[in-house]
Amino acid sequence: MTAILFGGLALTVTLAAVGLYAVYWTVRRAVADGIRDASRPPGAPNGEDRREG
């Protein structure tokens, strides 16, 4: 009985850690993109808008 409880707790903690890590990287990337956008002068093209040629 105790092994089942500890196994379930370990699974819950592991899945929560994986989920929070994914949220961390998502927020980190969004903040980095926002800082990069804010550091551009007004009217400067985004990386997605640039066309070579």
CORMOCOR-V270381 format. One record per run of one state. SS is the DSSP state (@ for helix, = for strand, . for the rest). FROM is the first residue (numbers start at 1). LEN is the number of residues. If there is no record, write none. Layout:
# CORMOCOR-V270381
[[SS & FROM & LEN] [SS & FROM & LEN]]
This chain:
# CORMOCOR-V270381
[[. & 1 & 1] [@ & 2 & 38] [. & 40 & 14]]
